[in-house]
């Protein structure tokens, strides 16, 4: 009997000890489940370069259409299509025969007018000498004077006609109006051309340097101006800003360009403003009509806070939210203002302060007020390592 009671007591103590240990293990497991491991990043204020990546098209620095200024038959083409031509270089030759004849006729007319002027001058002189002796009447003197003036005017008219004929003769030699690359010839030898035709003979384009035309929303420009005025963004320069290009092959164009001007009107249908930059093009890589991506330097964001993109979530209302590590490891879910993208980070405008720690890993099961255990604290991102900021229009 004594042994039976003893065995019952031992069994009861063992059961109680087992239950107690199990409860401790479950408590430890529950506490472990309530304390997920996360990685955080400490925020630090820094200056970040700000750029805007815009779509652009290449256009020629200068463009001139070669047109005939007189009518006639094209005798010769004096250039190679696609070659570089110089200003004043002869490109086409129009049959000059009729214009040479017009010059000869104008010279003959001038000679006849000059002869008539000589005769009128002599008659006028004789009348003047005989007027004192009353050998000629006053009417004869007036007629001689009028004939002299008429002959003098005829000479001037003949000179003007000769100059016109000589100019038209020179226009039979069609010259290059600018220096640049000439495209294909749209007329062939033997074609009839006219002075008022709508189609040019060829087009010359100056391709070094070239323009790159970009568009930017008027809203983005207004916001940019406000940030300059507030002092949060420093201007890149007084009158210009450096511009870089990314080609369709995703390669960066080696030479930097310069922003020249911003248009003074806004496109009513799109709300966009035209920006124009000029780029050197010594190797002819940039061709008119080519699509490029222009990276415009807009300044430096002062005292910016960079937050990794993976740390930012959006709630059901579309508000950007982050988890901030508070005191004693307590998680706080906080709304933030997301501005520009910098590589794999966002520039945050409002909602965070330097020195705070943002959760970047282990966000999936986090909730407001959770207690977490920090497994790693990452250093703050820098603008230099992340790349330049790209505004969101």
C-alpha positions in Angstrom: 0.0 0.0 0.0 2.8 2.4 0.9 4.6 1.6 -2.4 1.4 2.3 -4.3 0.9 5.7 -2.8 4.5 6.5 -3.4 4.3 5.6 -7.1 1.1 7.7 -7.5 2.8 10.7 -5.9 5.9 10.4 -8.2 3.6 10.1 -11.3 1.7 13.2 -10.2 4.9 15.2 -9.7 6.2 14.1 -13.1 3.0 15.1 -14.9 3.1 18.5 -13.2 6.7 19.0 -14.2 6.0 18.0 -17.8 3.1 20.4 -18.1 5.2 23.2 -16.6 8.1 22.6 -19.0 5.6 22.4 -22.0 4.0 25.7 -20.9 7.4 27.3 -20.7 8.3 26.1 -24.2 5.0 27.3 -25.6 5.5 30.6 -23.9 9.0 30.9 -25.4 7.6 29.9 -28.8 4.8 32.5 -28.5 7.3 35.2 -27.5 9.5 34.2 -30.4 6.6 34.4 -32.8 5.7 37.9 -31.5 9.2 39.1 -32.0 10.0 38.7 -35.7 13.5 39.5 -36.9 13.9 42.6 -39.1 16.7 44.6 -40.7 16.6 48.4 -40.3 18.4 51.3 -42.0 19.3 54.5 -40.1 18.4 57.7 -42.0 20.9 60.5 -42.6 20.4 63.9 -44.3 22.6 64.4 -47.4 22.8 66.4 -50.6 21.6 64.4 -53.6 22.0 65.4 -57.3 18.7 65.8 -59.0 18.1 65.0 -62.7 15.2 64.6 -65.0 15.1 62.0 -67.7 13.1 63.3 -70.7 12.2 62.0 -74.1 13.8 63.9 -77.0 14.4 64.1 -80.7 17.5 65.2 -82.5 17.1 68.0 -85.0 19.7 69.8 -87.3 21.4 72.9 -86.0 20.7 74.6 -89.3 18.6 73.3 -92.3 18.3 74.9 -95.7 16.3 73.8 -98.8 18.1 74.3 -102.1 15.7 75.9 -104.5 16.1 77.3 -108.1 15.6 81.0 -108.4 15.2 80.9 -112.2 13.5 78.5 -114.6 15.3 76.2 -117.0 16.6 72.8 -117.7 19.1 71.1 -115.3 22.3 70.5 -117.1 24.5 69.1 -114.4 24.5 67.9 -110.8 27.8 68.9 -109.2 27.8 67.1 -105.8 27.7 63.6 -104.3 24.6 62.8 -102.3 25.3 62.5 -98.6 28.5 64.4 -98.8 29.7 67.5 -97.0 29.2 70.7 -99.0 30.5 74.2 -98.3 28.6 77.4 -98.3 28.8 79.0 -101.8 29.7 75.6 -103.5 28.1 75.1 -106.9 25.5 72.3 -106.7 23.5 72.4 -109.9 23.9 74.1 -113.3 20.8 75.3 -115.1 21.0 75.9 -118.9 22.2 79.5 -119.1 21.7 80.1 -122.9 18.5 82.2 -122.6 20.0 84.2 -119.7 23.2 84.9 -121.5 21.1 86.2 -124.4 19.2 88.4 -122.0 22.4 89.9 -120.7 23.6 90.6 -124.2 20.3 92.3 -125.1 20.4 94.4 -121.9 24.0 95.5 -122.7 22.9 96.5 -126.2 19.9 98.4 -124.8 22.3 100.2 -122.4 24.6 101.1 -125.2 21.8 102.5 -127.3 20.6 104.5 -124.3 24.1 105.8 -123.7 24.3 107.0 -127.3 21.0 108.8 -127.1 22.2 110.4 -123.9 25.3 111.7 -125.8 23.2 113.2 -128.5 20.7 114.8 -126.1 23.6 116.2 -124.1 25.2 117.8 -127.2 21.8 119.3 -128.3 21.2 120.7 -124.8 24.7 122.3 -124.9 24.1 124.0 -128.3 20.7 125.3 -127.2 22.3 126.8 -124.2 24.9 128.6 -126.2 22.4 130.0 -128.8 19.8 131.0 -126.3 21.6 134.2 -125.5 21.7 135.4 -129.1 18.0 134.5 -129.6 19.0 132.0 -132.3 16.7 129.4 -130.7 13.4 129.8 -129.0 12.8 129.2 -125.3 10.5 126.3 -126.3 13.4 124.6 -128.2 15.6 125.0 -125.1 12.9 123.4 -122.9 12.5 120.5 -125.4 16.3 119.9 -125.4 16.4 119.9 -121.6 13.5 117.4 -121.5 15.2 115.2 -124.1 18.4 115.2 -122.1 16.6 114.2 -118.8 14.7 111.4 -120.7 17.9 110.0 -122.2 19.5 110.2 -118.7 16.6 108.2 -117.2 16.8 105.6 -120.1 20.4 105.0 -119.3 19.6 104.2 -115.6 16.7 101.9 -116.7 19.0 100.1 -119.0 21.6 99.7 -116.3 19.0 98.2 -113.9 17.9 95.8 -116.7 21.5 94.7 -117.2 22.0 94.1 -113.5 18.8 92.1 -113.4 19.9 90.0 -116.4 23.3 89.4 -114.9 21.7 88.3 -111.6 19.5 85.8 -113.3 22.5 84.5 -115.2 24.3 84.0 -111.9 21.3 82.1 -110.6 21.7 79.5 -113.3 24.6 78.3 -111.0 22.7 77.0 -107.9 24.9 77.5 -104.9 24.8 75.9 -101.4 23.3 78.4 -98.9 25.0 76.8 -95.8 27.7 74.4 -95.0 26.5 70.9 -94.1 25.5 67.4 -95.2 23.4 67.3 -98.3 20.7 64.7 -98.8 19.5 63.0 -102.0 18.8 65.0 -105.1 15.1 65.2 -105.9 15.7 66.3 -109.5 17.8 64.6 -112.1 19.7 65.9 -115.1 17.4 67.1 -117.9 14.5 68.0 -115.5 12.7 71.3 -115.9 12.8 73.4 -112.8 10.9 76.7 -112.1 11.6 79.6 -109.9 8.4 79.2 -107.9 8.3 75.4 -107.5 7.3 74.0 -104.1 9.7 71.0 -104.1 13.3 71.7 -103.2 16.1 70.3 -105.3 17.9 69.0 -102.2 18.1 69.7 -98.4 21.3 70.6 -96.6 21.6 70.1 -92.8 24.3 71.2 -90.4 24.9 68.2 -88.1 27.7 69.5 -85.9 26.5 70.7 -83.5 22.9 69.4 -83.3 19.8 70.3 -81.3 17.9 67.9 -79.0 14.3 69.0 -78.4 12.6 67.7 -75.2 9.3 68.2 -73.5 8.5 68.7 -69.9 5.2 69.2 -68.2 4.4 72.8 -67.1 3.3 71.4 -63.7 6.8 69.9 -63.1 8.5 73.2 -64.1 6.3 75.1 -61.7 7.1 72.7 -58.8 10.8 73.0 -59.7 10.6 76.8 -59.6 8.9 76.6 -56.2 11.6 74.4 -54.8 14.3 76.8 -56.1 12.5 79.7 -54.4 12.2 77.7 -51.2 15.9 76.9 -51.2 15.5 73.2 -50.9 17.0 72.7 -54.4 20.1 74.5 -55.6 20.2 75.7 -59.2 22.7 74.0 -61.5 23.8 77.3 -63.1 22.8 80.9 -63.9 22.0 80.4 -67.6 22.6 76.8 -68.5 22.5 73.2 -67.3 24.5 70.2 -68.3 22.6 67.6 -70.3 23.6 64.0 -71.0 22.1 61.7 -73.6 21.2 58.0 -73.6 20.9 56.5 -77.1 18.4 53.9 -78.3 21.0 51.2 -77.6 21.0 52.3 -73.9 24.6 53.5 -74.3 25.4 57.0 -73.0 26.5 59.5 -75.5 30.1 60.5 -74.7 29.8 64.3 -75.0 27.7 66.4 -72.7 25.3 69.1 -74.0 24.1 72.4 -72.8 20.5 73.5 -72.2 19.9 76.6 -74.3 16.3 77.7 -73.7 12.8 76.9 -72.6 9.9 77.8 -74.8 7.7 80.6 -73.7 4.4 78.9 -74.5 2.7 75.7 -73.3 1.1 73.3 -75.7 -2.6 73.5 -75.0 -3.4 69.9 -76.0 -0.6 68.3 -73.9 0.3 70.8 -71.3 4.0 70.4 -72.2 6.8 72.9 -72.6 9.6 72.6 -75.2 13.2 72.5 -73.9 16.1 72.7 -76.3 19.7 71.6 -75.8 22.7 71.7 -78.1 25.2 68.9 -78.4 28.6 68.6 -80.3 28.4 65.9 -83.0 31.8 65.6 -84.6 31.4 61.9 -85.5 27.9 62.3 -86.9 26.4 59.8 -84.4 23.3 61.9 -83.8 21.1 62.2 -86.8 18.0 64.4 -87.3 14.8 62.6 -86.1 16.7 60.1 -83.8 15.0 59.3 -80.5 17.1 59.8 -77.4 16.6 60.1 -73.6 18.0 63.3 -72.3 19.2 63.5 -68.7 18.9 67.1 -67.5 20.9 68.3 -64.4 18.4 70.3 -62.4 20.4 70.9 -59.2 21.1 69.4 -55.8 18.5 68.4 -53.3 19.6 69.7 -49.9 19.4 67.6 -46.7 17.5 64.8 -48.5 16.5 61.5 -46.8 16.9 58.4 -48.9 14.7 55.4 -48.1 15.0 52.0 -50.0 12.1 51.4 -52.3 11.5 48.0 -50.8 10.8 49.7 -47.4 7.9 51.7 -48.9 4.4 50.1 -49.1 1.1 51.7 -50.1 -2.1 51.1 -48.2 -5.6 50.7 -49.6 -5.9 54.4 -50.2 -2.6 54.6 -52.1 -0.8 56.4 -49.3 2.9 55.6 -49.0 3.7 53.9 -45.7 6.9 52.8 -43.9 7.6 50.9 -40.7 9.7 52.9 -38.2 11.5 51.2 -35.3 10.5 53.0 -32.2 11.6 52.8 -28.6 12.0 49.3 -27.0 11.7 47.7 -30.4 8.1 48.7 -31.0 7.1 49.1 -34.7 5.3 52.3 -35.8 3.6 52.5 -39.2 3.9 56.0 -40.6 2.7 57.8 -43.8 5.4 59.5 -45.8 5.7 61.8 -48.9 7.6 60.2 -51.7 9.3 62.6 -54.1 12.0 61.4 -56.5 13.6 58.1 -57.3 17.3 57.7 -56.8 18.5 54.4 -58.1 16.8 51.8 -55.8 15.7 54.5 -53.2 13.2 57.2 -52.8 13.7 60.7 -51.6 11.2 61.3 -48.8 9.9 64.8 -48.3 7.8 64.6 -45.1 7.1 62.0 -42.4 10.7 61.0 -41.4 13.6 62.6 -39.6 17.4 62.0 -39.7 18.5 59.4 -37.2 15.3 57.4 -37.3 15.5 53.7 -38.3 13.3 52.3 -41.1 12.5 48.6 -41.5 13.8 47.4 -44.9 13.6 43.6 -44.5 11.0 41.4 -42.8 8.0 43.6 -43.5 5.6 40.9 -44.6 4.0 40.1 -41.2 4.6 43.4 -39.4 1.7 45.4 -37.9 1.4 48.6 -36.0 2.7 48.1 -32.4 4.5 44.8 -33.0 7.6 44.1 -30.9 10.6 43.1 -33.1 14.1 41.9 -32.8 16.7 43.7 -35.0 19.1 41.3 -36.7 21.0 43.9 -38.7 21.4 47.7 -38.9 22.3 48.9 -42.4 24.2 52.1 -43.1 22.4 55.0 -44.7 22.3 55.1 -48.5 24.3 57.9 -50.3 23.2 59.8 -53.4 26.6 59.1 -55.0 26.2 55.4 -54.7 22.6 55.3 -55.7 22.7 57.5 -58.8 21.1 60.8 -59.6 17.5 61.5 -58.6 14.9 61.3 -61.2 11.8 63.5 -60.7 8.3 62.0 -61.0 6.3 64.3 -63.3 
